[in-house]
Amino acid sequence: MKQELIASIKQKEIQLAKLKKHINKSEICSDLYDKVLIEKAILKKQLDELSNRSIVGRIKHLIPHKEKLICDYFKG
């Protein structure tokens, strides 16, 4: 999984390099550049989450977290 993410990120970087030359020439190229940039950011975030999965992170994920509501502050 990690290798696939790294390969996808490299592919997005190649696409960005090719599109960067044509950003000012066409609005379609500019939009496509922005889309690829967002996809690359998503892939990088997934890679970071995959590598930061420590034991503490896994335990925090398993323990249910009770969210506080605004009305909880006014009980009393």
Order of alpha helices (4+ residues) and beta strands (2+ residues): alpha-alpha-alpha-alpha
